């Protein structure tokens, strides 16, 4: 059985407690950290998924389209 649990605003000590409880119960666990918006933006730039504008007016026109 696979279950996903998301913790928001959890400090490091709480996460370590959950990990230790999983170890004691012989439960396999996988920790994935959510990518920040900055990391996502950097990936978009690296993949060429960015629009470039010479003027603010061009930018405004793209928003209307």
N, CA, C and O atoms as a Tripos MOL2 file, in Angstrom:
@<TRIPOS>MOLECULE
protein
  260   259    65     0     0
PROTEIN
NO_CHARGES

@<TRIPOS>ATOM
      1 N           0.8460   -1.1690    0.0000 N.3       1 UNK1
      2 CA          0.0000    0.0000    0.0000 C.3       1 UNK1
      3 C           0.8940    1.2360    0.0000 C.2       1 UNK1
      4 O           1.8820    1.3010    0.7310 O.2       1 UNK1
      5 N           0.5380    2.2050   -0.8210 N.am      2 UNK2
      6 CA          1.2850    3.4490   -0.8980 C.3       2 UNK2
      7 C           0.3970    4.5900   -0.4400 C.2       2 UNK2
      8 O          -0.7490    4.7080   -0.8740 O.2       2 UNK2
      9 N           0.9240    5.4230    0.4300 N.am      3 UNK3
     10 CA          0.1980    6.5850    0.9280 C.3       3 UNK3
     11 C           1.0940    7.7990    0.7940 C.2       3 UNK3
     12 O           2.2980    7.7250    1.0360 O.2       3 UNK3
     13 N           0.5050    8.9080    0.4110 N.am      4 UNK4
     14 CA          1.2490   10.1600    0.3040 C.3       4 UNK4
     15 C           0.7880   11.0950    1.4060 C.2       4 UNK4
     16 O          -0.4110   11.2990    1.6000 O.2       4 UNK4
     17 N           1.7410   11.6600    2.1230 N.am      5 UNK5
     18 CA          1.4340   12.6070    3.1900 C.3       5 UNK5
     19 C           2.2140   13.8810    2.9110 C.2       5 UNK5
     20 O           3.4230   13.8410    2.6810 O.2       5 UNK5
     21 N           1.5210   15.0080    2.9310 N.am      6 UNK6
     22 CA          2.1730   16.3050    2.7590 C.3       6 UNK6
     23 C           2.1580   17.0350    4.0950 C.2       6 UNK6
     24 O           1.1070   17.1650    4.7240 O.2       6 UNK6
     25 N           3.3110   17.5070    4.5230 N.am      7 UNK7
     26 CA          3.4100   18.3040    5.7410 C.3       7 UNK7
     27 C           3.7370   19.7340    5.3490 C.2       7 UNK7
     28 O           4.7080   19.9880    4.6360 O.2       7 UNK7
     29 N           2.9310   20.6520    5.8160 N.am      8 UNK8
     30 CA          3.1980   22.0680    5.5670 C.3       8 UNK8
     31 C           3.5910   22.7030    6.8960 C.2       8 UNK8
     32 O           3.0010   22.4100    7.9370 O.2       8 UNK8
     33 N           4.5780   23.5610    6.8470 N.am      9 UNK9
     34 CA          5.0610   24.2750    8.0320 C.3       9 UNK9
     35 C           5.6250   23.3360    9.0960 C.2       9 UNK9
     36 O           5.5930   23.6630   10.2820 O.2       9 UNK9
     37 N           6.1380   22.1840    8.6940 N.am     10 UNK10
     38 CA          6.7350   21.2510    9.6470 C.3      10 UNK10
     39 C           8.2170   21.5710    9.7910 C.2      10 UNK10
     40 O           8.9140   21.8050    8.8030 O.2      10 UNK10
     41 N           8.6840   21.5790   11.0240 N.am     11 UNK11
     42 CA         10.0980   21.8550   11.2290 C.3      11 UNK11
     43 C          10.9100   20.5700   11.0840 C.2      11 UNK11
     44 O          10.3530   19.4780   10.9720 O.2      11 UNK11
     45 N          12.2190   20.7170   11.0870 N.am     12 UNK12
     46 CA         13.1310   19.6000   10.8530 C.3      12 UNK12
     47 C          12.9410   18.4970   11.8920 C.2      12 UNK12
     48 O          12.9750   17.3150   11.5480 O.2      12 UNK12
     49 N          12.7410   18.8670   13.1590 N.am     13 UNK13
     50 CA         12.5860   17.8800   14.2250 C.3      13 UNK13
     51 C          11.3740   16.9860   14.0250 C.2      13 UNK13
     52 O          11.4310   15.7840   14.2830 O.2      13 UNK13
     53 N          10.2780   17.5740   13.5650 N.am     14 UNK14
     54 CA          9.0630   16.8030   13.3200 C.3      14 UNK14
     55 C           9.2780   15.7980   12.1980 C.2      14 UNK14
     56 O           8.8660   14.6440   12.3060 O.2      14 UNK14
     57 N           9.9200   16.2340   11.1290 N.am     15 UNK15
     58 CA         10.1860   15.3380   10.0010 C.3      15 UNK15
     59 C          11.0880   14.1840   10.4420 C.2      15 UNK15
     60 O          10.8630   13.0380   10.0540 O.2      15 UNK15
     61 N          12.0950   14.4800   11.2440 N.am     16 UNK16
     62 CA         12.9860   13.4280   11.7430 C.3      16 UNK16
     63 C          12.2230   12.4500   12.6330 C.2      16 UNK16
     64 O          12.4980   11.2500   12.5980 O.2      16 UNK16
     65 N          11.2750   12.9340   13.4250 N.am     17 UNK17
     66 CA         10.4530   12.0620   14.2620 C.3      17 UNK17
     67 C           9.6300   11.1060   13.4010 C.2      17 UNK17
     68 O           9.5510    9.9150   13.7040 O.2      17 UNK17
     69 N           9.0240   11.6090   12.3440 N.am     18 UNK18
     70 CA          8.2300   10.7720   11.4400 C.3      18 UNK18
     71 C           9.1200    9.7130   10.7830 C.2      18 UNK18
     72 O           8.7300    8.5520   10.6670 O.2      18 UNK18
     73 N          10.3220   10.1250   10.3530 N.am     19 UNK19
     74 CA         11.2520    9.1680    9.7450 C.3      19 UNK19
     75 C          11.6130    8.0530   10.7230 C.2      19 UNK19
     76 O          11.6430    6.8800   10.3500 O.2      19 UNK19
     77 N          11.8860    8.4190   11.9680 N.am     20 UNK20
     78 CA         12.2640    7.4240   12.9680 C.3      20 UNK20
     79 C          11.1090    6.4710   13.2590 C.2      20 UNK20
     80 O          11.3260    5.2720   13.4350 O.2      20 UNK20
     81 N           9.8910    6.9890   13.3110 N.am     21 UNK21
     82 CA          8.7210    6.1290   13.5180 C.3      21 UNK21
     83 C           8.5850    5.1380   12.3640 C.2      21 UNK21
     84 O           8.2560    3.9720   12.5840 O.2      21 UNK21
     85 N           8.8340    5.5870   11.1510 N.am     22 UNK22
     86 CA          8.7590    4.7010    9.9850 C.3      22 UNK22
     87 C           9.8320    3.6210   10.0720 C.2      22 UNK22
     88 O           9.5700    2.4570    9.7660 O.2      22 UNK22
     89 N          11.0330    4.0010   10.4860 N.am     23 UNK23
     90 CA         12.1190    3.0160   10.6200 C.3      23 UNK23
     91 C          11.7660    1.9550   11.6660 C.2      23 UNK23
     92 O          11.9750    0.7620   11.4430 O.2      23 UNK23
     93 N          11.2310    2.3970   12.8050 N.am     24 UNK24
     94 CA         10.8680    1.4640   13.8780 C.3      24 UNK24
     95 C           9.7830    0.4880   13.4430 C.2      24 UNK24
     96 O           9.7480   -0.6480   13.9160 O.2      24 UNK24
     97 N           8.9010    0.9150   12.5530 N.am     25 UNK25
     98 CA          7.8150    0.0600   12.0700 C.3      25 UNK25
     99 C           8.2140   -0.7030   10.8100 C.2      25 UNK25
    100 O           7.3820   -1.3630   10.1880 O.2      25 UNK25
    101 N           9.4990   -0.6100   10.4340 N.am     26 UNK26
    102 CA         10.0080   -1.2520    9.2180 C.3      26 UNK26
    103 C           9.2140   -0.8520    7.9770 C.2      26 UNK26
    104 O           8.8950   -1.6860    7.1290 O.2      26 UNK26
    105 N           8.9050    0.4200    7.8900 N.am     27 UNK27
    106 CA          8.1670    0.9660    6.7540 C.3      27 UNK27
    107 C           9.1640    1.6620    5.8410 C.2      27 UNK27
    108 O           9.9820    2.4620    6.2950 O.2      27 UNK27
    109 N           9.0910    1.3520    4.5550 N.am     28 UNK28
    110 CA          9.9340    2.0550    3.5940 C.3      28 UNK28
    111 C           9.3350    3.4350    3.3590 C.2      28 UNK28
    112 O           8.1170    3.5790    3.2500 O.2      28 UNK28
    113 N          10.1800    4.4350    3.2830 N.am     29 UNK29
    114 CA          9.6670    5.7710    3.0210 C.3      29 UNK29
    115 C          10.5620    6.4760    2.0250 C.2      29 UNK29
    116 O          11.7370    6.1460    1.8600 O.2      29 UNK29
    117 N           9.9780    7.4430    1.3760 N.am     30 UNK30
    118 CA         10.6850    8.2400    0.3780 C.3      30 UNK30
    119 C          10.3430    9.6980    0.6450 C.2      30 UNK30
    120 O           9.1720   10.0690    0.7240 O.2      30 UNK30
    121 N          11.3640   10.5090    0.7830 N.am     31 UNK31
    122 CA         11.1370   11.9280    1.0360 C.3      31 UNK31
    123 C          11.4300   12.7110   -0.2280 C.2      31 UNK31
    124 O          12.5190   12.6130   -0.7930 O.2      31 UNK31
    125 N          10.4600   13.4820   -0.6650 N.am     32 UNK32
    126 CA         10.6360   14.3420   -1.8300 C.3      32 UNK32
    127 C          10.3400   15.7640   -1.4160 C.2      32 UNK32
    128 O           9.2780   16.0530   -0.8650 O.2      32 UNK32
    129 N          11.2660   16.6370   -1.6790 N.am     33 UNK33
    130 CA         11.0560   18.0450   -1.3740 C.3      33 UNK33
    131 C          10.4290   18.7280   -2.5740 C.2      33 UNK33
    132 O          10.8090   18.4850   -3.7190 O.2      33 UNK33
    133 N           9.4700   19.5800   -2.2920 N.am     34 UNK34
    134 CA          8.7850   20.3040   -3.3620 C.3      34 UNK34
    135 C           9.7500   21.3200   -3.9670 C.2      34 UNK34
    136 O          10.4370   22.0480   -3.2510 O.2      34 UNK34
    137 N           9.7870   21.3540   -5.2850 N.am     35 UNK35
    138 CA         10.6540   22.3120   -5.9710 C.3      35 UNK35
    139 C          10.1220   23.7260   -5.7570 C.2      35 UNK35
    140 O           8.9160   23.9600   -5.8350 O.2      35 UNK35
    141 N          11.0080   24.6470   -5.4930 N.am     36 UNK36
    142 CA         10.5890   26.0260   -5.2890 C.3      36 UNK36
    143 C          10.2310   26.6740   -6.6190 C.2      36 UNK36
    144 O          10.5810   26.1680   -7.6850 O.2      36 UNK36
    145 N           9.5350   27.7920   -6.5420 N.am     37 UNK37
    146 CA          9.1760   28.5060   -7.7650 C.3      37 UNK37
    147 C          10.4240   28.9820   -8.4940 C.2      37 UNK37
    148 O          10.4410   29.0470   -9.7230 O.2      37 UNK37
    149 N          11.4700   29.3160   -7.7410 N.am     38 UNK38
    150 CA         12.7170   29.7430   -8.3690 C.3      38 UNK38
    151 C          13.3400   28.5920   -9.1520 C.2      38 UNK38
    152 O          13.8170   28.7910  -10.2690 O.2      38 UNK38
    153 N          13.3390   27.3910   -8.5770 N.am     39 UNK39
    154 CA         13.8700   26.2210   -9.2890 C.3      39 UNK39
    155 C          13.0920   25.9630  -10.5740 C.2      39 UNK39
    156 O          13.6800   25.6450  -11.6070 O.2      39 UNK39
    157 N          11.7660   26.1000  -10.5100 N.am     40 UNK40
    158 CA         10.9390   25.9040  -11.7020 C.3      40 UNK40
    159 C          11.2570   26.9580  -12.7590 C.2      40 UNK40
    160 O          11.3280   26.6460  -13.9470 O.2      40 UNK40
    161 N          11.4480   28.2010  -12.3310 N.am     41 UNK41
    162 CA         11.7610   29.2760  -13.2730 C.3      41 UNK41
    163 C          13.1130   29.0400  -13.9390 C.2      41 UNK41
    164 O          13.2610   29.2740  -15.1390 O.2      41 UNK41
    165 N          14.0900   28.5820  -13.1790 N.am     42 UNK42
    166 CA         15.4150   28.2980  -13.7370 C.3      42 UNK42
    167 C          15.3210   27.1830  -14.7750 C.2      42 UNK42
    168 O          15.9640   27.2620  -15.8210 O.2      42 UNK42
    169 N          14.5260   26.1420  -14.5010 N.am     43 UNK43
    170 CA         14.3540   25.0560  -15.4730 C.3      43 UNK43
    171 C          13.6990   25.5680  -16.7490 C.2      43 UNK43
    172 O          14.0820   25.1600  -17.8460 O.2      43 UNK43
    173 N          12.7110   26.4610  -16.6180 N.am     44 UNK44
    174 CA         12.0580   27.0200  -17.7990 C.3      44 UNK44
    175 C          13.0640   27.7780  -18.6590 C.2      44 UNK44
    176 O          13.0410   27.6700  -19.8850 O.2      44 UNK44
    177 N          13.9370   28.5370  -18.0260 N.am     45 UNK45
    178 CA         14.9570   29.2910  -18.7640 C.3      45 UNK45
    179 C          15.9140   28.3290  -19.4550 C.2      45 UNK45
    180 O          16.2430   28.5160  -20.6270 O.2      45 UNK45
    181 N          16.3660   27.3000  -18.7370 N.am     46 UNK46
    182 CA         17.2890   26.3230  -19.3240 C.3      46 UNK46
    183 C          16.6630   25.5820  -20.5000 C.2      46 UNK46
    184 O          17.3630   25.2180  -21.4450 O.2      46 UNK46
    185 N          15.3510   25.3560  -20.4520 N.am     47 UNK47
    186 CA         14.6510   24.6410  -21.5220 C.3      47 UNK47
    187 C          14.1780   25.5690  -22.6370 C.2      47 UNK47
    188 O          13.5560   25.1140  -23.5960 O.2      47 UNK47
    189 N          14.4650   26.8530  -22.5210 N.am     48 UNK48
    190 CA         14.0700   27.8090  -23.5540 C.3      48 UNK48
    191 C          12.5810   28.1020  -23.5840 C.2      48 UNK48
    192 O          12.0460   28.4700  -24.6300 O.2      48 UNK48
    193 N          11.9110   27.9460  -22.4610 N.am     49 UNK49
    194 CA         10.4690   28.1640  -22.3840 C.3      49 UNK49
    195 C          10.1420   29.5930  -21.9370 C.2      49 UNK49
    196 O           9.1520   29.8160  -21.2390 O.2      49 UNK49
    197 N          10.9590   30.5420  -22.3330 N.am     50 UNK50
    198 CA         10.8020   31.9160  -21.8700 C.3      50 UNK50
    199 C          10.5680   32.8320  -23.0610 C.2      50 UNK50
    200 O          11.2400   32.7190  -24.0860 O.2      50 UNK50
    201 N           9.6040   33.7440  -22.9150 N.am     51 UNK51
    202 CA          9.3720   34.7430  -23.9510 C.3      51 UNK51
    203 C          10.1720   35.9920  -23.6020 C.2      51 UNK51
    204 O          10.2650   36.3780  -22.4370 O.2      51 UNK51
    205 N          10.7420   36.6140  -24.6180 N.am     52 UNK52
    206 CA         11.5170   37.8400  -24.4040 C.3      52 UNK52
    207 C          10.8540   38.9790  -25.1570 C.2      52 UNK52
    208 O          10.3520   38.7990  -26.2660 O.2      52 UNK52
    209 N          10.8590   40.1440  -24.5460 N.am     53 UNK53
    210 CA         10.2360   41.3240  -25.1280 C.3      53 UNK53
    211 C          11.2240   42.4800  -25.1000 C.2      53 UNK53
    212 O          12.0030   42.6260  -24.1580 O.2      53 UNK53
    213 N          11.1830   43.2970  -26.1420 N.am     54 UNK54
    214 CA         12.0720   44.4580  -26.2010 C.3      54 UNK54
    215 C          11.4710   45.6510  -25.4780 C.2      54 UNK54
    216 O          12.1960   46.4790  -24.9260 O.2      54 UNK54
    217 N          10.1480   45.7420  -25.4810 N.am     55 UNK55
    218 CA          9.4940   46.8730  -24.8210 C.3      55 UNK55
    219 C           8.3630   46.3630  -23.9380 C.2      55 UNK55
    220 O           7.8840   45.2380  -24.0820 O.2      55 UNK55
    221 N           7.9590   47.2220  -23.0310 N.am     56 UNK56
    222 CA          6.8530   46.8750  -22.1550 C.3      56 UNK56
    223 C           5.5510   46.7590  -22.9410 C.2      56 UNK56
    224 O           4.6740   45.9670  -22.5970 O.2      56 UNK56
    225 N           5.4370   47.5500  -23.9890 N.am     57 UNK57
    226 CA          4.2350   47.5050  -24.8240 C.3      57 UNK57
    227 C           4.0840   46.1280  -25.4890 C.2      57 UNK57
    228 O           2.9760   45.5970  -25.5740 O.2      57 UNK57
    229 N           5.1860   45.5590  -25.9540 N.am     58 UNK58
    230 CA          5.1400   44.2190  -26.5450 C.3      58 UNK58
    231 C           4.6710   43.1970  -25.5070 C.2      58 UNK58
    232 O           3.8990   42.2860  -25.8100 O.2      58 UNK58
    233 N           5.1500   43.3720  -24.2990 N.am     59 UNK59
    234 CA          4.7390   42.4870  -23.2080 C.3      59 UNK59
    235 C           3.2360   42.6020  -22.9570 C.2      59 UNK59
    236 O           2.5500   41.5910  -22.8150 O.2      59 UNK59
    237 N           2.7250   43.8350  -22.9040 N.am     60 UNK60
    238 CA          1.2950   44.0480  -22.6850 C.3      60 UNK60
    239 C           0.4580   43.4090  -23.7900 C.2      60 UNK60
    240 O          -0.5920   42.8250  -23.5220 O.2      60 UNK60
    241 N           0.9310   43.5230  -25.0400 N.am     61 UNK61
    242 CA          0.2020   42.9370  -26.1620 C.3      61 UNK61
    243 C           0.1260   41.4140  -26.0250 C.2      61 UNK61
    244 O          -0.8900   40.8060  -26.3600 O.2      61 UNK61
    245 N           1.1950   40.8120  -25.5370 N.am     62 UNK62
    246 CA          1.1890   39.3530  -25.3900 C.3      62 UNK62
    247 C           0.1940   38.9080  -24.3190 C.2      62 UNK62
    248 O          -0.3440   37.8030  -24.3940 O.2      62 UNK62
    249 N          -0.0510   39.7520  -23.3340 N.am     63 UNK63
    250 CA         -1.0170   39.4090  -22.2950 C.3      63 UNK63
    251 C          -2.4390   39.4470  -22.8300 C.2      63 UNK63
    252 O          -3.2890   38.6720  -22.3920 O.2      63 UNK63
    253 N          -2.7010   40.3410  -23.7690 N.am     64 UNK64
    254 CA         -4.0370   40.4750  -24.3460 C.3      64 UNK64
    255 C          -4.3490   39.3450  -25.3190 C.2      64 UNK64
    256 O          -5.5150   39.0300  -25.5520 O.2      64 UNK64
    257 N          -3.3260   38.7440  -25.8790 N.am     65 UNK65
    258 CA         -3.5400   37.7050  -26.9070 C.3      65 UNK65
    259 C          -4.0560   36.4210  -26.3280 C.2      65 UNK65
    260 O          -4.2840   35.4600  -27.0620 O.2      65 UNK65
@<TRIPOS>BOND
     1     1     2 1
     2     2     3 1
     3     3     4 2
     4     3     5 am
     5     5     6 1
     6     6     7 1
     7     7     8 2
     8     7     9 am
     9     9    10 1
    10    10    11 1
    11    11    12 2
    12    11    13 am
    13    13    14 1
    14    14    15 1
    15    15    16 2
    16    15    17 am
    17    17    18 1
    18    18    19 1
    19    19    20 2
    20    19    21 am
    21    21    22 1
    22    22    23 1
    23    23    24 2
    24    23    25 am
    25    25    26 1
    26    26    27 1
    27    27    28 2
    28    27    29 am
    29    29    30 1
    30    30    31 1
    31    31    32 2
    32    31    33 am
    33    33    34 1
    34    34    35 1
    35    35    36 2
    36    35    37 am
    37    37    38 1
    38    38    39 1
    39    39    40 2
    40    39    41 am
    41    41    42 1
    42    42    43 1
    43    43    44 2
    44    43    45 am
    45    45    46 1
    46    46    47 1
    47    47    48 2
    48    47    49 am
    49    49    50 1
    50    50    51 1
    51    51    52 2
    52    51    53 am
    53    53    54 1
    54    54    55 1
    55    55    56 2
    56    55    57 am
    57    57    58 1
    58    58    59 1
    59    59    60 2
    60    59    61 am
    61    61    62 1
    62    62    63 1
    63    63    64 2
    64    63    65 am
    65    65    66 1
    66    66    67 1
    67    67    68 2
    68    67    69 am
    69    69    70 1
    70    70    71 1
    71    71    72 2
    72    71    73 am
    73    73    74 1
    74    74    75 1
    75    75    76 2
    76    75    77 am
    77    77    78 1
    78    78    79 1
    79    79    80 2
    80    79    81 am
    81    81    82 1
    82    82    83 1
    83    83    84 2
    84    83    85 am
    85    85    86 1
    86    86    87 1
    87    87    88 2
    88    87    89 am
    89    89    90 1
    90    90    91 1
    91    91    92 2
    92    91    93 am
    93    93    94 1
    94    94    95 1
    95    95    96 2
    96    95    97 am
    97    97    98 1
    98    98    99 1
    99    99   100 2
   100    99   101 am
   101   101   102 1
   102   102   103 1
   103   103   104 2
   104   103   105 am
   105   105   106 1
   106   106   107 1
   107   107   108 2
   108   107   109 am
   109   109   110 1
   110   110   111 1
   111   111   112 2
   112   111   113 am
   113   113   114 1
   114   114   115 1
   115   115   116 2
   116   115   117 am
   117   117   118 1
   118   118   119 1
   119   119   120 2
   120   119   121 am
   121   121   122 1
   122   122   123 1
   123   123   124 2
   124   123   125 am
   125   125   126 1
   126   126   127 1
   127   127   128 2
   128   127   129 am
   129   129   130 1
   130   130   131 1
   131   131   132 2
   132   131   133 am
   133   133   134 1
   134   134   135 1
   135   135   136 2
   136   135   137 am
   137   137   138 1
   138   138   139 1
   139   139   140 2
   140   139   141 am
   141   141   142 1
   142   142   143 1
   143   143   144 2
   144   143   145 am
   145   145   146 1
   146   146   147 1
   147   147   148 2
   148   147   149 am
   149   149   150 1
   150   150   151 1
   151   151   152 2
   152   151   153 am
   153   153   154 1
   154   154   155 1
   155   155   156 2
   156   155   157 am
   157   157   158 1
   158   158   159 1
   159   159   160 2
   160   159   161 am
   161   161   162 1
   162   162   163 1
   163   163   164 2
   164   163   165 am
   165   165   166 1
   166   166   167 1
   167   167   168 2
   168   167   169 am
   169   169   170 1
   170   170   171 1
   171   171   172 2
   172   171   173 am
   173   173   174 1
   174   174   175 1
   175   175   176 2
   176   175   177 am
   177   177   178 1
   178   178   179 1
   179   179   180 2
   180   179   181 am
   181   181   182 1
   182   182   183 1
   183   183   184 2
   184   183   185 am
   185   185   186 1
   186   186   187 1
   187   187   188 2
   188   187   189 am
   189   189   190 1
   190   190   191 1
   191   191   192 2
   192   191   193 am
   193   193   194 1
   194   194   195 1
   195   195   196 2
   196   195   197 am
   197   197   198 1
   198   198   199 1
   199   199   200 2
   200   199   201 am
   201   201   202 1
   202   202   203 1
   203   203   204 2
   204   203   205 am
   205   205   206 1
   206   206   207 1
   207   207   208 2
   208   207   209 am
   209   209   210 1
   210   210   211 1
   211   211   212 2
   212   211   213 am
   213   213   214 1
   214   214   215 1
   215   215   216 2
   216   215   217 am
   217   217   218 1
   218   218   219 1
   219   219   220 2
   220   219   221 am
   221   221   222 1
   222   222   223 1
   223   223   224 2
   224   223   225 am
   225   225   226 1
   226   226   227 1
   227   227   228 2
   228   227   229 am
   229   229   230 1
   230   230   231 1
   231   231   232 2
   232   231   233 am
   233   233   234 1
   234   234   235 1
   235   235   236 2
   236   235   237 am
   237   237   238 1
   238   238   239 1
   239   239   240 2
   240   239   241 am
   241   241   242 1
   242   242   243 1
   243   243   244 2
   244   243   245 am
   245   245   246 1
   246   246   247 1
   247   247   248 2
   248   247   249 am
   249   249   250 1
   250   250   251 1
   251   251   252 2
   252   251   253 am
   253   253   254 1
   254   254   255 1
   255   255   256 2
   256   255   257 am
   257   257   258 1
   258   258   259 1
   259   259   260 2
@<TRIPOS>SUBSTRUCTURE
     1 UNK1         2 RESIDUE 1 A UNK
     2 UNK2         6 RESIDUE 1 A UNK
     3 UNK3        10 RESIDUE 1 A UNK
     4 UNK4        14 RESIDUE 1 A UNK
     5 UNK5        18 RESIDUE 1 A UNK
     6 UNK6        22 RESIDUE 1 A UNK
     7 UNK7        26 RESIDUE 1 A UNK
     8 UNK8        30 RESIDUE 1 A UNK
     9 UNK9        34 RESIDUE 1 A UNK
    10 UNK10       38 RESIDUE 1 A UNK
    11 UNK11       42 RESIDUE 1 A UNK
    12 UNK12       46 RESIDUE 1 A UNK
    13 UNK13       50 RESIDUE 1 A UNK
    14 UNK14       54 RESIDUE 1 A UNK
    15 UNK15       58 RESIDUE 1 A UNK
    16 UNK16       62 RESIDUE 1 A UNK
    17 UNK17       66 RESIDUE 1 A UNK
    18 UNK18       70 RESIDUE 1 A UNK
    19 UNK19       74 RESIDUE 1 A UNK
    20 UNK20       78 RESIDUE 1 A UNK
    21 UNK21       82 RESIDUE 1 A UNK
    22 UNK22       86 RESIDUE 1 A UNK
    23 UNK23       90 RESIDUE 1 A UNK
    24 UNK24       94 RESIDUE 1 A UNK
    25 UNK25       98 RESIDUE 1 A UNK
    26 UNK26      102 RESIDUE 1 A UNK
    27 UNK27      106 RESIDUE 1 A UNK
    28 UNK28      110 RESIDUE 1 A UNK
    29 UNK29      114 RESIDUE 1 A UNK
    30 UNK30      118 RESIDUE 1 A UNK
    31 UNK31      122 RESIDUE 1 A UNK
    32 UNK32      126 RESIDUE 1 A UNK
    33 UNK33      130 RESIDUE 1 A UNK
    34 UNK34      134 RESIDUE 1 A UNK
    35 UNK35      138 RESIDUE 1 A UNK
    36 UNK36      142 RESIDUE 1 A UNK
    37 UNK37      146 RESIDUE 1 A UNK
    38 UNK38      150 RESIDUE 1 A UNK
    39 UNK39      154 RESIDUE 1 A UNK
    40 UNK40      158 RESIDUE 1 A UNK
    41 UNK41      162 RESIDUE 1 A UNK
    42 UNK42      166 RESIDUE 1 A UNK
    43 UNK43      170 RESIDUE 1 A UNK
    44 UNK44      174 RESIDUE 1 A UNK
    45 UNK45      178 RESIDUE 1 A UNK
    46 UNK46      182 RESIDUE 1 A UNK
    47 UNK47      186 RESIDUE 1 A UNK
    48 UNK48      190 RESIDUE 1 A UNK
    49 UNK49      194 RESIDUE 1 A UNK
    50 UNK50      198 RESIDUE 1 A UNK
    51 UNK51      202 RESIDUE 1 A UNK
    52 UNK52      206 RESIDUE 1 A UNK
    53 UNK53      210 RESIDUE 1 A UNK
    54 UNK54      214 RESIDUE 1 A UNK
    55 UNK55      218 RESIDUE 1 A UNK
    56 UNK56      222 RESIDUE 1 A UNK
    57 UNK57      226 RESIDUE 1 A UNK
    58 UNK58      230 RESIDUE 1 A UNK
    59 UNK59      234 RESIDUE 1 A UNK
    60 UNK60      238 RESIDUE 1 A UNK
    61 UNK61      242 RESIDUE 1 A UNK
    62 UNK62      246 RESIDUE 1 A UNK
    63 UNK63      250 RESIDUE 1 A UNK
    64 UNK64      254 RESIDUE 1 A UNK
    65 UNK65      258 RESIDUE 1 A UNK
